[in-house]
Each structure stands twice: as C-alpha cells, then as structure tokens.
C-alpha cells in the first residue's frame, strides 16, 4: 500500500489578468458562458452574450477594475494567494499540501489537479471560498473538478466542502472583525450585511443560497448581540432585468436616510476576500448612493482576507 498524501485546493472565482477591456472580455466570456452562472437556453443566451453583453460590458467593467487594481494585480487574486500561503504554511506541519485555484482563468482547477497527481496526492480536499452554497458558484467548481477527474484511470479520494455558512470559526471571525472595527471608530446606527445577489428563480428551483445567507446574517448578529433593528440584510450586484433576491442593496441605502438612519457600517459576509464587488461596488459606488441620499457616515468593514482569524477558521474547517 502506498502512503496516503493529502492535497487541499482553495478555490475562488477568478479574475481578469489586467484591468483592460480585452482581458475583461476574455474573463467575462468564460464566466458568463458557464451554464451554471446564467440559467437561460444556450442558443438564446449565446445571442445575448455575444451581441449585447460582450460588446459593451467589458469596457465598463475595466474602468471599475482600474479603481481597485493593485501593483500585485487583482485584489481577489492576490488576497486569495496571501490567504492560501498562510493556510498552506499551517497545514505543511501536518504533511498536507495546499494551493489555490481559480474557476475561471489561471491557475485552473484542471492544472492544479494534474499537479496533485504528479505529486502523488491520494486524498483531495476541495474548499470553495464561498461561505454560502450556490449552484452558480460552488456547484460550478464541483463540475470542473469532476470534468478533470472523469479523464483519470485512478481516482483520488475526494472530499468537497460545499459550504461553511454556519461554521462557528467563520462566524466568530466575521463578528470579531466587526468588533475590531468598532474599537477603531464608533459603531454606527445600523450594520448592513450585503451578500451577492442571485435571480429569485434559483431559490424556487431549490438553490439554498438565500436561506444560507439569512442564517449567516442571523448568527453574526447573535454573536454581536445585535437587536433586530440594529442590522439589516441586503443583496447586491444585480445583473439583467429578471427579479433578483431582495431587498436590493442600492434601494435600501437610498431609503435608510429617509428612515432617520444616517450612519451605517457595511460588511460582506458572502465574500472570503475583497474583490471588485466589495471594494468598488460597496466601498465606493454604494457609499456615494448613501451619502447622496442624505447619509452622513458610511464605513465599509473589509472582508477577512488573509487575517489570522480567517486562516485559523480555514485550517479548522479543513481539519474537520
């Protein structure tokens, strides 16, 4: 018998290679071309994607990426790498190999699995960096893992962590990051928890994402000792004309000053690391919406990123 050897894949969405229209178009074609992401008949979506989305959206998205691009590259990429390196250092002592992979772009899941095979990995743990399960994200990573393994003669043991939306380590880490922020500057009137949106139809089809977001939000609020009027859950990043999960983040931020809520703290507990949707959409664009609507103070609290608490939570999740 050969010795068991474990490899861990921390999988994230991926990002364009540069904040340029060409690079963003390439990324969006791959991302939006995934049947898991857009649940429309393929011929219809091909026409919409190639005739109405890709000719126009990449230029707008490239401008947004330029606002948050770092000398290290895309925030999602370099923060995922930083988190993975720290997790890998912790797991190395246990004889476990850990690396990062991206669902769209590089390093691909197929590439990483091939590297594991060459390294003699017998047991594979896949941890998608999506706390809440969705068929549009988590399931797509599973699809890609299986697509590669279906070509193998000798399959490794596979453990796929489908979500960690109520994991105590993760909830504590998010709550502690909020407490830390409140120590550094005064707590505002309302804590807004913003999650990425999805079409409402997916929930009707059985996708648990909506319910898991609400469970996560309730657990964070409970951990922080918040009353019902002290926090609110919203959904961001609506795309297209279909009904998406409500309440919409932008609509809520426009309405809050009319309710007398002039100061807010905002967190994004559905994102493991900061990215375009948190740094540009939430911390910049949505802040402007709130202030223009009469808000006075808006404080975005960063994702867990490569913090010690996040590393600890991930290591414990893997060891379970």
N, C-alpha and C positions, 0 to 999 in steps of 0.2 A: 504493500500500500504506500502511495506517495503521501507526503505530509500535506496537511491542509494549509492553505495560504489564502488569506482574506484580502480583498481589494474593495475599496469604497469609492463610489462615484458621487460627487456632489454636483447635481445637475441644475443648471439655470437656463433661462430663456435664450440668451444670446444677444448680440448687439452688432450694429454695423461696424465695419473696420475703420471707418473715418466719418466725420460729420459732413459728408459731401452728398450731393444729390445722387450720384452714380452708386456710391456704396450703400446708401439708404434704400435705393430702389432694389438693389440686389437682395438686401436683407428682407425687405417687405415682400418681395416676390416669393421668397422661401417661406416666410412666416405666414402671410395671408393665403398662400397656396395650400396650406395644410388643411385637409378636410375636417380635422378636429377643431380648428380655430373658427372657421366660417361654415356654418351648417346650412348651406344652400345647395341646390342641384349643381353639380360640377359645370355643365355647359353654360348655365346662366351666370354662375359666379366667374367663370373664365372671361366672359364678355365684360362684366362689371369691373373686374380686377384690371384687365389689360386695356380697357377703353376709358374707364372713368377714375380709377384709383391710382394706378402706377404712373400715368402721365402727369398727375398734379400733386399727389400727397408727398412723394419723396422730397420735393423742394421745400415744402413747408416743414416737414419733419427734420430735414437737415439743418434748417435755421434754429429749430428748437434744440437739437443736439449740440450745436455750436455754443449755446448758452451754458451748457453744463460740461462740455468736453474738457478733459484734464490732460496734462502733459503725459500722464500714464495711459491715456486713452479714455474709452467709455467708462463712466462710473460703475455700471453694472459689471463690466468685465474686470476692472482692476480690484474692485471691492470683493467680488467673488473669489478671485485669485488670493487676495490677502486673507480672507476667511479660511479658505481651503488650506493654505500653507500652515496656518496656526493649528487647524484641526489635524492635519497630517503629522505635524510635529508631536502632538499629543498621542496620536494613535501609533506612531512609529515605535514607541516603547513597548507596545503590545504586539509588535510584529505585524501590524496591519498597514497596508499601503493605501493612501488616499490621494485622490486627484480630482480636478474639476473638469466638467464637460459642459457643452452648450447644445441645446436642442436645435438651434439654427445658427449656422456659422461654425467657427472653429474654436477649440478642438471638438470635433464631432463625437457623438456617442459611439459610432462605429469605430473610429480611430482609437478611442480610449479602451474599448473592449478588446480590440486586436492587441493593444499594448499589454493588457492584462493577460491575455492568452500567452503571449510570448514570455511574460514574466512568470508563468506557471501558477497564476491565480486559480484557485479551485472554487472559492466561495466569493460571490459578488453581492455587495450591498449597494443598492441604488437609492439615494436620498435626493429627491427633487426639492429644490429650495423654494417650495410653495407650501406655506403652513396649512392652507386650506386646499382640499382636493377640488379639482375641476376637470371635467372631460376635455376642456380646451387647452389645458396646460399639463397637469400631471399625467393624464392618460396618453397624451401625445408623446411624452418621454417614454412611457411604457411601450408604446407602439414602436418607437425607434430602437429600443433595447431588443425587443423581440425580433424585429426585422433583421438585425445583425445576427442574433443568436440562431435564428432559423437556418442560417447557412453553415452552422457548425456541426461537425460529427459528434464531438464530445462536449456536452453542455456542462457549464459550471453550475453549482448550486446557486440559486438566485433568491435574494430577499429584497423586495421592493417596498419601501416605506411610503405608503400612499398619502399620508397627511400627518401633521402633528398639531392640529388646530387647538387641541386642549391639553397638550403636553405641559406638565407643571413647570418644567425648566424653561420652556419658551415663554409661557405666560409670566412667570416671575421675572424673566429678563426684560420683557417689554415694560412691565409695571415698574421695575426698578429704574429703567431708563427715563420714565416719566417723572418718578420721584427725584431723580438726579437733576432733571431739567428744572423742576420746581424749586430745588435748592439754589440753583444758579440764578434764576429770576422768578418773580412772583407768579403763582398759579393764576391763570385767567379764569373767566367766568364759566367757560364750557370747554370740555375736552371732546374734540371731534375725531372720531375714528373713521378714516377713509379707506375703503377697500376697492380694488379694481372691479369695474362693472362687468356684467355679462348680459346677454339677451335673456329676458324673462322666460322665454320659451324653454330654455335649458332646464330650469327648475321644474317645470311641468313635466319634462321628459325624465326626471329622476336625478339630475345633477345635484349633489348635496352642498354645493359651494355656498349658496345663500344661507342655509341653515348653519353651516360651519362658521361662517363669518359672524353671525349673530352669537353663536356660542363663544367664540373667541372674544368678542367685544364684551359680553356679559362677564366672562371670567376675569378679564383685565380690570373692568370696572369694580368687580367684587374685591379683587386683590388690592385695589387702590382705595377701597372704602367709599366709593362714589355713590351718591343718591341718583335716582333716575333722571332728575332734572340737571345733573351736573355733567352728563355725557350724551353724545348722540352718534349714531352710526349712519354713514352715508356711502354711496358708491360713485366712483369717478370714471373718467376715460371712456365715456360713451362714444360709440362709433356707428355711423349709419342711422337709418330712420326708424328702425324697429324699437319697440318698448324694451328698455333695459331695466335692471334691478334698481329699485327706488328705496329711499329718496336719493335724488341726484345731488352730488356734492355741490356743484355750482349753484343750483337753485336754493339749496339750504343756506349757503354762505350769503347769498343775496338777501335772504329773508331774515336771517338772525338779527341784524341791527334794528329791523322793524319790531322785533320782539323784545328789544331792550338789551340784547346780548351784544355788547360792543367789543369784547375781548375773548379770543379763543386760542387754545393750544390744539395743534393738529398732529396726529400720528397716523402711520400707515402700516397696521399690523399684518397685512397680507403680503408684504414685501420683505424678504430676508435682508436684502441690501438696497441701498439707494440707487436710483436709476432715473431715466428720463421722466417717468410718470410721477416720481416723488419730488425730484429736485427742480424740474422745470414747471410741470403742471401744478403740483400742490404748493411748493415753496415760493414760486414766482407768480404764475398766471392766476391761480385761485386766491392768492393773497391780494392781488390787485382788485379782483372782483369784490372781495370782502371790504377792503378799505374804501373803494368807490361807492359801495352801498351804504357807507356810514360807519363801518367798523373802525375801531381805534387802535387795537393791538392784535397782531396775528403772529403766533410763534409756531414754526414747524419744528417738531422734535424728530431728529434723524432716526433712521432705521438702526437695527442692532449692528449691522455691518460686521467688522472683524473685532468687536469688543470681546473682552474676556468672558463676559456673561453669555454671549452668543456662542463662543467656542465651547464653553462648558456644556451648554444646552445641546449642541450638536453632537459632541462626544458622548454624552449620556444617552442620547437618542440612538446613536449607532450601537453603543454597547448593550442596549436593551435587546 
